Amino acid sequence: MIRHGPYTLTLVMAAVWSGLTTTDFADANDEQQGTFDSQAEAIRNSLGRPVDFNRNSTVVDLNGDGVVNILDAGLIRLGQKRIGGASESDGVSSAVLQGERIVVEPQSTVVISGSSLSVLFLVRDNTTPLAGYTLGVTVAGEPGTMGTVTANAAATNFYDVQNLITAGGASRDPFFSVIQGSEGGGVSLSTMTEDLSTVLAVGGVNDVLGQVVFDVSEDAHGDFTIQLTASSALADGNFDPVPFAFAPATIRALNPALVPATSDWGLVVLGLLTITAGSLLVRRRADSINASGSR
């Protein structure tokens, strides 16, 4: 409704038909803007979450896909833009040529229980300019695992030094740039361009969507799989979904108390420390850049 209905024209015609004055129309326009602001707040608070069908889901799930993500946030922004008198749309449609991929680096990580690690989510083969995205990240233990691996929402960030938007010459929308924890120890990251412009990812320059930090419990042991939830989305300039592929990544937690004592244990520990150190260096680099609070 928001996307296909020219609100400004509708309000003008309603004013003409009902004999309203210009002042009356301005008041109606202000009231409509207030409605958008209230709806935007509701969407922001629900980003990365499935729709609660016991409530009025149409208020937050504007495209009716069953989840609330950056696609809905973008639609409300487009509606606000039209109320302000802007053109119908200046976005770039999702004419996918090859198909985007979201990848996790490193794809496989081995850590000692009780430690933390970080991974980067990147977009590859980006052929469609993007206006925003939502990443719904969760971790699931494989059969036989012990303990937990949970996302640390407070330490997770957009990795501005190489972020799709900020390193691509645009600015993030401060209102709809949200990182928050989700059920089951996951985390949700949502952001979009402030001016509704689009950005094309360039490898090694602005291809990172976010850096997610995970905490491994003291009793963790076994393989844990990093997955994306149904709320995850890439948005084109019209805030239509851009198809993408994703390959789950793996975190292998090793508890020294559960690993058989062998002559090779020292080599195993050395390997773990080397892998963990590399992951921590990436995290420290982002921490230093984000120290000013530019999440």
Number of C-alpha atoms within 10 A of each C-alpha: 10 15 18 8 12 15 21 19 13 10 17 16 14 13 17 12 9 8 10 14 11 12 9 12 17 14 12 16 18 14 12 16 17 13 12 17 15 11 15 23 14 14 23 20 14 17 31 30 20 17 20 14 9 6 8 10 16 12 13 26 23 22 17 12 14 18 24 28 35 33 31 25 28 28 21 22 21 24 23 21 18 20 21 14 11 13 11 17 14 13 17 17 17 19 12 14 10 12 15 19 15 21 19 22 14 16 15 16 20 19 25 21 23 17 15 19 24 24 23 23 22 22 24 18 17 21 16 25 22 30 31 32 28 28 27 25 23 21 23 19 20 12 9 8 16 19 16 23 31 19 26 20 19 13 16 25 25 27 27 21 16 22 23 33 29 17 19 19 10 18 15 19 16 13 13 25 21 21 24 18 20 16 9 13 18 24 26 27 28 27 26 31 24 18 13 25 20 24 23 18 26 18 15 10 13 23 24 27 28 23 24 26 23 24 17 24 19 17 18 24 26 19 21 22 16 21 19 20 18 18 23 23 24 26 26 26 24 22 30 21 18 19 15 18 11 13 13 14 18 21 23 21 28 24 19 14 10 10 10 9 10 9 8 9 13 11 11 13 15 11 14 17 15 13 17 19 14 13 21 16 13 16 22 12 12 20 16 9 13 16 9 8 8 11 17
